[in-house]
Amino acid sequence: MPEPTSRREPASRRDVLRLAAVGGTVALTGALSPAVRAATSPKCDTDQAADKAADRAADRIVRSIERPRIPRRDFLITDHGDSINAAISAASAKGGGRVVVPPGTWTTGPIRLASHIDLHLAEGATLLFATDPNAYLPTVYSRWQGIELMNYSPLIYAYGEHDVCVTGKGVLDGQASTANWWAWKKQGDADFATFEASVNAGLPVARRDGTKYHFRPTFIEPYKCERVLIEGVTLRNSPFWHLHPTLCHDVTIRDVTVASTGPNTDGCDPESCDGVLIDGMSFDVGDDCVAIKSGRDADGRRVDVPCQNVVIQNSTFADGHGGITIGSEMTGGVREVYARDLTMTSTGLQAGHRLKTNSVRGGFIEGSHVWRVNVSAIGGPLLLIDFNYGEGNTGTYPPTVTDINLSHWTVAAATQGWDIAGYPTDPVGTVRLRDVTVTGPLTTANVATNSSDLRLTDVVIDGVPQ
């Protein structure tokens, strides 16, 4: 399969239209940030101009995201020997349609989506996915922790398609447990260094065999797709990350429940995508709830595609390592993230807004805005910016992190307000906390180490202005 090209090539007409729609400019860096940064100047901090500017920017992104177009005809899997893939093939041969899984419990192996296909799970339908790794062969083009390779097929996969959907009120159960996929965690971690060394030595993607390294597949992975919709379903017990749109344009993920306690069971990880809406979600997971990514290390620099124009809204976060997370695989850069109207409910959530990177990853985070957040409880800091994640400061690619904004957070209980740690020669840039109220006392002192521009406005902790 052809390897994807970088989005940092000269702007296409599509790029220009996208950037004009969301930011009124065709600059490929900071397309929305000037308006938001202007609104957050000191003269505007006394009113809500920054929030209004962020709302307008987020609304423009939402309006610009195109929805899939699916023909209005149904194909029941029961008409095709209960085979979902056979029903998809039949629907695709006729130009597409809705492939319907009726109520009941059904077993399946990996599912391959095609253009103009909506895999629709009726209410009362449950899909149970096989746990035999051999069922997920032959390998397919994928990304594993930010590095491209040939790996076990995701449980639901599409490559280079357009207008693809997974919808309905049904349940998708990966059936992962410590008796199968999750038992690979320790060995996969141990294998990773050997794998990455071969990648850094120049091994082409077609020869990078993830099955040699205990690399678990993701649950739903549209790869290089346009106009993707995942709506209404419940996902549980993925072998690895649950939702992993990669190198996609125009992605809508709405009203999905994600529940799992397993290792690396991130909720939603858009990677190197442009135009993503994550709306009305419920997360209770064993790793990050939302983690925005863009490739890792040398392979991330080879692909060199940012993740940008992401809106997360109207969502609830229970257990997880981070609520709104960026990184650590952020080598291609992340810009223009807007997260609003969120609820965080659990001391099992280790951080509210978590940014993690190091000087091996490099890359940039420019323009992250998280506002109108109601926290009943959180088991860590509201804001965590960590330049010492993973390998720490052992590389030659110092990251850039700036224009990070938290506003209108109402917090009943948290252990820490902020924990910010850059490098002495590469400090964290501008960070703004505004209208943040923590009702009770903190148990851990706030930290800002190697942070060049921390601005606090109307921040009150346990009744004390900061």
PyMOL commands that set and color helices and strands:
alter all, ss='L'
color gray80, all
select helices_A, chain A and resi 13-23+33-39+42-44+49-64+77-80+84-93+133-136+181-200+205-207+210-212+297-303
alter helices_A, ss='H'
color red, helices_A
select strands_A, chain A and resi 74-76+97-101+104-108+111-112+117-121+125-129+140-144+147-151+156-159+162-168+171-173+220-223+226-231+234-236+249-254+257-259+274-279+282-284+290-292+307-317+324-327+334-346+353-356+364-378+381-386+400-411+416-421+428-438+447-449+451-461+464-465
alter strands_A, ss='S'
color yellow, strands_A
deselect
rebuild
show_as cartoon
